[in-house]
């Protein structure tokens, strides 16, 4: 099974900051990497698919990069509504799409 | 509008069984694989199981393999998760989801549809 490891597990930042969250796969997954955002009490929301494709309706301050085993989600200028938990997910072995453990982004 | 409506959650004793159902609408159900994802209280997302559009292919996380069975009835736009020999660590909100990444002409067309979840509590 492919293991997904995110870092950091939690992160504090100010509104306006540039934030980067990393995700590493235990083996090469090409660009089959997705990013989700989840707010408390809500279902997850797809932000990025195929490593760098912005899902329709998602603000352009979100971007994704990487290939192979190392990926990054970047938020260029944090907004108050961006404080949430972020998950990476590999879809290389779809439909067995495993998640990372999550990164909780909190307000500093 | 796509809708996914789960049911069947509840309180069950360790070793017991539950059957979750998820009724879908708003898309061509038989064309998409369907997935169950769970989230234990205060924890992260865990992929549990998936089934191909035809039902011929079924897939399980190691933590549930041999205890859970996924199935679907395309005539009723419904996917099921039969959970047997339940353990305390199976306590979670279970989400039914269509998160397929379909490729058409080399272009990835993502799906991002989730039910609201059904809570399964395993406790004596």
HADDOCK unambig.tbl for C-alpha pairs under 7 A between the chains (distance, minus, plus):
assign (segid A and resid 43 and name CA) (segid B and resid 114 and name CA) 6.74 0.50 0.50
assign (segid A and resid 43 and name CA) (segid B and resid 116 and name CA) 6.71 0.50 0.50
assign (segid A and resid 46 and name CA) (segid B and resid 112 and name CA) 6.24 0.50 0.50
assign (segid A and resid 95 and name CA) (segid B and resid 50 and name CA) 6.11 0.50 0.50
assign (segid A and resid 96 and name CA) (segid B and resid 50 and name CA) 6.76 0.50 0.50
assign (segid A and resid 96 and name CA) (segid B and resid 59 and name CA) 6.57 0.50 0.50
assign (segid A and resid 97 and name CA) (segid B and resid 47 and name CA) 6.59 0.50 0.50
assign (segid A and resid 98 and name CA) (segid B and resid 47 and name CA) 5.61 0.50 0.50
assign (segid A and resid 99 and name CA) (segid B and resid 45 and name CA) 6.57 0.50 0.50
assign (segid A and resid 99 and name CA) (segid B and resid 46 and name CA) 6.39 0.50 0.50
assign (segid A and resid 99 and name CA) (segid B and resid 47 and name CA) 6.82 0.50 0.50
assign (segid A and resid 101 and name CA) (segid B and resid 44 and name CA) 5.76 0.50 0.50
assign (segid A and resid 102 and name CA) (segid B and resid 44 and name CA) 6.12 0.50 0.50
